[in-house]
Amino acid sequence: MVPSATFGVVAVSATDIDQGPIAWREAGKGEAVVLLHGLGGSRTAWRSQLDGLSTRHRVVAWDLPGYGASAPLDGPLTFPALADAVARLLDALGTDRAHVVGLSMGGMIAQHAALHHPDRVRSVALLSTSPAFGLDGTRPEDWRAARLAPLDAGRQPGDDAVAVITAISGPDISAAAVAEQAAAMERVTATALRGAIDCLVTHDLRGRLGEVDAPALVMSGALDRETPPSYGQALADALAAATFRIVPGAGHLLPAEAPEVVNAALVDHFARVEQDGGHG
């Protein structure tokens, strides 16, 4: 692997594309890399990857349907529907295939995209995510109720953003990264978050992940309490071709907490896939 210092974050000029049903931010040219944010994120949460990867790739960060500048789906928000939305994004980008990178819920969407649209997904990178909701025995109704309670009280996602981000991150996250992630969360409406919460608890691909033949990189933060490393290991074990890495000192928001480590791992992963000619 090339030393991570090579992939330090250097600000680049990114472009926001808001004309279609799916909105995104992009930077760079070359092989497409699609970034799928987590439950409380949006396209602006990926600045370090848009900056750090775009010297080698065309890097695209979407707003999940209903989030930010993206229109809601016509029907219910489900993982198969979101997988289809990823395929439509690739159509809009004019590309046949892409490396798909997902954080947390975005990693769940990436799994479904690789399963339902294998010809469109060149590889997956699954950050701070799991093969199914509730691997520790958490009941969906309890988890859902806890996260809907602030919304039921009339609060917006951005109202508690700093507290939420601080709680799920490791101790070394920078103040700038907290502010950046909070700003991304402020772009999410209560309505959109409700739909995503309802969708997230339905995720369970145990028993089907062996069908995913896309080369996979799985990364977990050593201090992640939301999706601990045991979840990442279970995911990597279930996939047909996966590499698993634990990032010391990091919590749940890996791309923001350890951008150089994540960027270096992603570049190495993409290079290996491209050298091998991808899959299929």
N, C-alpha and C positions, 0 to 999 in steps of 0.2 A: 504494500500500500504506500502511496505517496504521502510524505509527512503532512499532517493536518495543517501546519502553518501555511502551506501552499494555498489553502482554501480559506484564508481569512476573508472577512466581509469587506468588500469595497463597494461603495454606493454606485449604482448604475441607474440609468434612466429607464423606467418601466412605463408601460402604456396600459391604460384601462380601456377595455372593450365592453361597452354597455348596450349595444344596439339590439342584441338578440335576447331570447328568453333566458339564456344562461350568460351571465356576465363574468368576466375574468380580468386579471392583470397579467401581463407578460413582459418578458425581457429576454434578449439574446436570440441566437439563431442556432440551427442544427437539429439534432435528434430531439424530439419533443419529450418533455418531462412535465407531467400533470400533478399538481399538488392539491390534495383534498384535506381541508382543515377539519378540526374537531367540533364537538358539540357547541362550544362557546366561542368559536372563531369565525373568521371570514378571510377573504383573500389577502388582507393587509397583515395577517399574522405571519406571513412567510417572507418578510423582507430579507432576512439573512440568507434564505435560499435563492430568492430572486437575484440578490446581489452576488452571492457566492458561487452559484452554479451557471449563471448565464454567459460566462465567457466560453463555455463549452457546449451549452445546450440551449434550446428554446424552452424556457421555463414558464409554465402557465399555472397560475393559482386561481381556482374558481371561487365564486360565491355559491355555496350550495343552494339548490332551488328553494326560493322563499327567503333566503338570507341576502343581506346587502342589496346589491342592484339586480339580483336574479329574480325572475318571476317565479311564483309558486308553480308546482306541478298541476296539471289539470285534474288529476285524481289524488288519492291518498299518498302520503309520503311513506314509501316502503323501500326496503333494500333492493328488490328487483327493479323497481321504478328508478331508483337512484343509479343503479348499474346502467340502465338504459340511458339515463341522463349523461353519464360519463361518455358513453358511445356517441351521443349526439354532440357533446362538446368536441370530441375528436373530429366529427364531421365538420363542425363549424371552423375548426382549426385547419381543415384541409389535409389531415394526416391520417394514414391508415392505422398506425400503431403508436403507442407511447409507453414510456416508463411511467408507472403510476405510483405515487408516494402518498400515503395516507397516515394521518395522525389521529389516534384514538377512534372516534366514530368514523373519521375519514379512512382509517385503516380497515374498518369493517366494510365500508363501501368499496374499497379497493379489492377486498377479498371477493365480494359479490361480482364486481366488474370482471375480475379474472375468471370467475366461474362461469358467468353468463355470456361473456364476450371474449373468449380466449384468443380470438384472432386479432383483437384490438389492443391487447395488453402485452407489451414486450417483456416487462418485468414488473414486480411489485416490491415496494419497500414499505414495511408495516411497522410503524412507530407507536409505541405505548398503546398497544391494542391487544385483542384476544380473539380466540376462535368462537367464543359464545359469551353472551351476557350472563353474569352471575355465577362465575366459576367458583366463587367462595361461598356460595349458598345464599347470596343476597336475593331476596324475593323482589320480583319486578314491581309489584304494587307498592312495596315499601320505598324502594329507590325512587320510583316515579313520584310518589307523594312528597318526599323530601325536597325534590327539585322543583316541583310545581308550587309548593307552599309560598315562596316569595312572589311568584306570579299571581297566585290567587289573592295575595294581599295587595295587589296593585303595583308592585314594583316591576321595573324594566330590567332586562339582563345587565345592562350597563351600570345600574345602580350599585350592584355588589361586585363589579368586575375585579377591582383590585384585591378585595378580600378573597374571592374565589381563586384567583390566579396565584396569590401568595400561598394559599392553603395547599394547592396541588403541586407546587413547584418545590424543588430542592432549595437549600439555604443559600446557594451561591448565585441564584438568578439575579441579574443586574436590575437596578431601578429603571433603566431605560427599557429593558425587555419587558418588565412588568407594565410600564406605561404603554408600550406598543401593543401588547396582548390585550390590555384593557380597552384600548381604542378599537381594536378589531372586534371585541365583544360588544362594544357600544353600537355597532352596526347591525346587531341582531335584534329583531323585534320579539316581544313576548309571544305573539302568535306563532312565529316561525320556530321559536325555541320549544314551545309546547308540542308542535308536530314532530320535531326531531327527537324529543324525549320519548314520545310514544313509539317512534320507530326504533330507537336504539335498543329498547328492552326486548325486541323480537329477534335480535341477532343470535343465530346459532347455526354454525356451519360444521359442527362436529360430525364426522362421518362422511363429509363431502369434500373436505379440503384436499384429500388425496387426488381428487380429480383435477386440481389446479396444477398445470404443468409450467406455468410461468416461473422463471427463476426468482427467488424471493430473498430479500434481506429483512430480517426481523431484529428490531432494536428495542431495548427496554432500559429505563432509568433504574439504577440500583436502589434509589430511594423512592420510587414511585409507589404510592399507596393506593392509587386508583386502579392501575393495571400493573401489578407487581411483576418482577422478572419471571416468576413461575408461570404467568399467563403467556408471556412471550415464548418461553421454552415449550409450553404445550402447543402453541401455534406453530412454531418451527418444526416440532416433531411430527405434526399432522400433515405438513406440506410435503410435496414430492421432492422439492429441491430448494432447501432453505439454509441460509447462514444466520446464526444467532449471535448477537452482540449485546453485552450489558455495558452501559455507560456509567462509570463510577461518579458518585456525587450528584447525579441528576435525578429529578423527579419526573413528573408526567409530561411537561412541555419541552420535550427533547430539542426540537429545532430552535427554540428560543433560548433555552438554558445552555446548550452546548453546540452552538452553530458550527464551529470549526470541526468538531469531532463528527457531527452528523454530515456535514457537507463532504468531508473527506471520505467517509464511509459510502456515501451515495455515489460520488464520482468513481470510486474504486468498483462498486457494484455495477454501475452502468458500463464501465470499461470492460469488465469481465464478460458481461452479457453480450456486448457488441463484438468483442473479440471471438466469442463462441458462436456468433451468428444468431443470437436470440434462441427462441424455442419454436417448436412446430415446424 
